[in-house]
Amino acid sequence: MNFVEELKWRGMIHDIIPGAEELLNKEMVTAYVGIDPTADSLHIGHLVSVMILKHFQASGHRPVALVGGATGMIGDPSGKSLERNLLDEETLRRNQAAIKAQLSKLLDFESDAPNAALMVNNYDWMKDITFLDFIKDVGKLITVNYMMSKDSVKKRFNGEGDGMSFTEFTYQLVQGYDFMHLYETIGCKLQLGGSDQWGNITTGVELIRRKLGKEAYGITCPLIKKADGTKFGKTEGGNIWLDPRYTSPYKFYQFWLNVSDEDAKSYIKIFTMLDKETIDDLIARQEAAPHERPLQKTLARELTVMVHSQEEYEKAVEASQILFGGATADALRKLDENTLLAVFEGVPQFSVAASEIAAGINFVDLCTEKAAIFPSKGETRKLIQGGGVSLNKEKVTGVDRIVGESDLIAGKYLLVQKGKKNYYLITVQ
């Protein structure tokens, strides 16, 4: 597989330093991507650069994930208008271990193949360098004029945000030094990243040329935006994380399932390893029958299986059926608490004391007196007699139905349903 050609048809090339493609066609190349360790989980915004590394490894080259333990202490000004909070070493180390565990699902770190992935932390080589040594050996190689010409610096000096501290101004030198260090120690000749990293990448290329007299290269991909121009990956609830503690597999699955047709066309190329023929066929099927949403369904399946597992994907599909299809009471009872709450997020919720349920309570009384789901007992009885009310996905067949502890889902929830689409969640505590 030709790495550059593969990225081109997927729409994942923005800038490329001349000579990079020739180098990749000539030998096995080592390339790195920098990952900011400000959290103990990656989010889907990181997935673009991770997919680039995945394609890079599939093309026979060696990917390196650089966790920015040192640069994370400074904060990258690229695309930012404000300085970030700095992290201590203990937090950075913990975040690095969590990120490595996530990346191990997506890249091959363990095999004895010559292109097995590596993970490095720039704190390991930066921590012992003194300030005087750095400005003597590195600072003198790059002029202030050169550093000021970078877009990330110019924007901040032209009034975006509150200016720029000296700490952030030096960021491109520190990242450039990383590239030079990896070039010298593991023969890393290529840096990959988003288009906002172009300034930092070219500073590294320039350092390598001036200090080592060698040629290095960079390739960037476009920053991913939604079809409406808004930022990819953010929702009203914040980031979509890869860690199930922060974003449940069900919510992760739903995110991809609910992207627009236009976004699904580009995301299927960027975020999956499916080949061109398969993707072209999916796009044709989508255009012929958009209501069947083959692109979104395939995207949601591929991403959920890749990031979580086949089992979590199947659970997410089953959970979706509970809200949108004719799922059974058994399927509802199989849900874990986090998924249940994710599925019914936004539905009206009520709280009832556990003592009420322990003694057993009439369903009509429960839904009127204890939880104001229905306005009156008379209306509730009519709904029951008309077959229009369910408890935990089973029809309530009589007005004398008693609700007890054995009805609780996950030991503390009851799901009341009126008609096909109206749900009400009762928490018993």
Helices and strands as residue ranges (DSSP letters): H 3-9, E 15-16, H 20-26, E 30-35, H 47-58, E 62-67, G 71-73, H 89-103, E 118-121, H 123-126, H 131-137, G 139-141, H 144-148, H 151-157, H 166-169, H 171-186, E 188-194, G 195-197, H 198-207, I 208-212, E 217-221, E 234-235, E 238-239, H 249-257, H 261-270, H 276-288, G 290-292, H 294-307, H 310-324, H 329-334, H 337-343, E 349-352, H 354-358, E 361-362, H 363-365, I 366-370, H 377-385, E 389-391, E 394-395, E 402-403, G 405-407, E 413-418, E 422-428
